[in-house]
Amino acid sequence: MRAGAYRVPVILQRPLETRSASGDITTTYEAAGSVFAALRLKSQSERFADSRTASSKTWEIRLRPFSGLAGGWRILSGTRVFRVLSVCDPTGRRRELLCETEEESP
């Protein structure tokens, strides 16, 4: 992939889990970095559930290597939020990361 393909500014967020005194776990996210990425819609589907339509969109997000990026992180692009499902180095040469993500509905 050419360097010019990374045109979309995104913010990477890592999950932080905190345990309350009662033992409940709360997950929050903190910004880990800002990078440029390439986004591509892989699939989308809609289904009827609970008297309304629910949609699901799976995206492929490519970016330069970023230390620690893994499933469970989030990627923000403007007002859109993508949940990272998996991360891999497709060539094994540490030139780019391929993230399988799901767009979260508002």
C-alpha positions as CSV (number, residue, x, y, z in Angstrom):
1,M,0.0,0.0,0.0
2,R,1.3,3.4,-0.9
3,A,1.9,6.0,1.8
4,G,-0.6,8.3,0.1
5,A,-3.4,5.8,0.9
6,Y,-3.4,6.7,4.6
7,R,-5.6,9.8,4.3
8,V,-8.0,9.6,7.2
9,P,-6.9,11.0,10.6
10,V,-7.9,8.7,13.4
11,I,-7.4,8.5,17.2
12,L,-6.4,5.2,18.8
13,Q,-7.8,4.5,22.2
14,R,-6.6,1.8,24.7
15,P,-9.1,0.2,27.2
16,L,-8.6,0.8,30.9
17,E,-10.5,-1.3,33.4
18,T,-11.1,-0.2,36.9
19,R,-12.7,-2.2,39.7
20,S,-15.0,-0.5,42.2
21,A,-15.2,-1.3,45.9
22,S,-18.2,-3.5,45.2
23,G,-16.2,-5.5,42.6
24,D,-17.9,-4.1,39.5
25,I,-15.5,-3.6,36.5
26,T,-15.9,-0.4,34.5
27,T,-14.1,0.0,31.1
28,T,-13.0,3.4,30.0
29,Y,-10.8,4.4,27.1
30,E,-7.8,6.8,27.0
31,A,-6.1,8.2,23.9
32,A,-3.0,6.3,22.9
33,G,-2.1,8.2,19.7
34,S,-3.2,10.0,16.6
35,V,-2.3,8.5,13.2
36,F,-3.5,8.4,9.6
37,A,-5.3,5.4,8.2
38,A,-7.1,3.9,5.2
39,L,-10.7,2.7,5.8
40,R,-12.6,0.2,3.7
41,L,-16.1,-1.1,4.3
42,K,-16.0,-4.9,4.1
43,S,-19.6,-5.9,4.8
44,Q,-22.8,-4.6,6.2
45,S,-26.0,-6.2,7.2
46,E,-29.4,-5.3,8.6
47,R,-31.8,-7.4,10.7
48,F,-35.1,-6.8,12.3
49,A,-35.0,-7.2,16.1
50,D,-37.2,-5.9,18.9
51,S,-39.5,-3.9,16.6
52,R,-36.6,-2.0,14.9
53,T,-33.9,-2.5,12.4
54,A,-30.4,-3.2,13.7
55,S,-27.4,-2.8,11.4
56,S,-23.9,-4.1,11.5
57,K,-20.9,-2.8,9.6
58,T,-17.5,-4.5,9.4
59,W,-14.5,-2.3,8.3
60,E,-10.9,-3.0,7.4
61,I,-8.6,-0.2,8.7
62,R,-5.0,-0.1,7.6
63,L,-2.3,2.0,9.4
64,R,1.3,2.1,10.1
65,P,2.5,-0.1,13.0
66,F,1.6,1.1,16.4
67,S,3.0,-0.6,19.5
68,G,0.4,-2.5,21.6
69,L,-2.6,-2.1,19.3
70,A,-4.8,-5.1,19.9
71,G,-8.3,-6.4,19.9
72,G,-10.5,-4.5,22.4
73,W,-9.0,-1.1,21.5
74,R,-11.1,1.6,19.8
75,I,-10.4,3.7,16.7
76,L,-12.1,7.1,16.4
77,S,-12.7,8.9,13.1
78,G,-14.6,12.1,13.5
79,T,-17.8,11.1,15.3
80,R,-17.5,7.4,14.3
81,V,-16.3,4.8,16.7
82,F,-14.8,1.5,15.5
83,R,-14.3,-1.5,17.9
84,V,-11.1,-3.4,17.1
85,L,-11.8,-7.1,16.7
86,S,-8.4,-8.3,15.6
87,V,-5.0,-6.9,14.4
88,C,-2.4,-8.5,12.2
89,D,0.7,-7.7,10.2
90,P,-0.3,-9.1,6.7
91,T,3.2,-9.3,5.3
92,G,5.2,-9.8,8.5
93,R,7.5,-7.0,7.6
94,R,6.2,-4.4,10.1
95,R,5.2,-2.0,7.4
96,E,1.5,-1.8,8.2
97,L,-1.2,-3.2,10.4
98,L,-4.5,-4.6,9.3
99,C,-7.4,-4.1,11.8
100,E,-10.7,-5.9,11.5
101,T,-13.2,-3.6,13.1
102,E,-16.9,-3.2,13.7
103,E,-18.5,0.2,13.7
104,E,-20.4,1.0,16.9
105,S,-23.9,2.3,16.5
106,P,-24.9,5.6,18.3
